[in-house]
Amino acid sequence: LGEQGDLAGARALFQRALRIEEAKLGPAHPYVATTLDNLARVLRAQGDLTGALALHERALRIYEATLEPAHPDIAKSLSNLAAVLLY
């Protein structure tokens, strides 16, 4: 939906997915981090840089706590965080 320009629809679906994942997997699961990163990308596209930054930082903390230091998801999360800081 986000790629079709429906940022509000994409945001709602990512928020719904996040609620389900947190309820079933816990708040510190890597799947939660992936959804946080995706939701943050929508917030960034909507101009909410503060919200996007907070979600990317949370995702990075989860990845760093659960994955190997050189895991590609950590690199992806760092890139997402850097993209917000560019603005």
Wavefront OBJ file of the C-alpha trace (Angstrom):
o trace
v 0.000 0.000 0.000
v 2.828 2.377 0.788
v 4.286 1.965 -2.684
v 0.853 2.783 -4.112
v 0.760 5.994 -2.117
v -1.644 4.770 0.568
v 0.583 5.661 3.492
v -2.309 5.743 5.961
v -3.407 2.259 4.906
v 0.138 0.919 5.131
v 0.566 2.505 8.555
v -2.619 0.914 9.852
v -1.590 -2.535 8.629
v 1.916 -2.269 10.098
v 0.415 -1.129 13.416
v -1.965 -4.087 13.394
v 0.882 -6.492 12.582
v 2.954 -4.981 15.390
v 0.169 -5.522 17.948
v -0.181 -9.164 16.905
v 3.569 -9.837 16.920
v 4.093 -8.199 20.298
v 1.199 -10.171 21.783
v 2.315 -13.521 20.372
v 6.114 -13.190 20.256
v 6.876 -10.574 22.904
v 8.170 -7.026 22.481
v 11.798 -8.021 21.869
v 11.483 -10.507 18.998
v 13.332 -9.848 15.719
v 10.023 -10.027 13.788
v 8.818 -7.134 15.935
v 11.968 -5.215 15.012
v 11.334 -5.767 11.313
v 7.791 -4.447 11.621
v 9.049 -1.476 13.647
v 11.500 -0.647 10.866
v 8.756 -0.916 8.247
v 6.363 1.229 10.280
v 9.124 3.781 10.812
v 9.645 4.012 7.044
v 5.964 4.932 6.679
v 6.246 7.547 9.424
v 9.295 8.993 7.676
v 7.353 9.189 4.413
v 4.550 10.969 6.277
v 7.017 13.500 7.646
v 7.044 12.234 11.243
v 10.814 12.099 11.627
v 10.702 12.057 15.432
v 8.374 9.049 15.441
v 10.406 7.299 12.756
v 13.633 7.862 14.661
v 12.178 6.387 17.856
v 10.925 3.267 16.072
v 14.183 2.714 14.181
v 16.130 3.079 17.437
v 13.856 0.551 19.152
v 14.246 -1.878 16.256
v 18.026 -1.537 16.381
v 18.073 -2.253 20.127
v 16.052 -5.429 19.555
v 18.291 -6.595 16.732
v 21.464 -5.899 18.708
v 20.088 -7.824 21.700
v 18.958 -10.861 19.707
v 21.257 -11.217 16.690
v 24.968 -11.632 16.026
v 26.836 -8.295 15.813
v 27.478 -8.667 12.054
v 23.952 -9.806 11.129
v 22.590 -8.155 7.957
v 19.414 -7.048 9.745
v 21.530 -4.896 12.057
v 23.182 -3.280 9.044
v 19.767 -2.687 7.457
v 18.479 -1.133 10.660
v 21.521 1.143 10.895
v 20.917 2.262 7.301
v 17.269 3.001 8.056
v 18.275 5.031 11.098
v 20.850 6.944 9.065
v 18.233 7.754 6.427
v 16.088 9.502 9.039
v 19.071 11.428 10.379
v 19.769 12.768 6.867
v 16.596 14.883 6.974
l 1 2 3 4 5 6 7 8 9 10 11 12 13 14 15 16 17 18 19 20 21 22 23 24 25 26 27 28 29 30 31 32 33 34 35 36 37 38 39 40 41 42 43 44 45 46 47 48 49 50 51 52 53 54 55 56 57 58 59 60 61 62 63 64 65 66 67 68 69 70 71 72 73 74 75 76 77 78 79 80 81 82 83 84 85 86 87
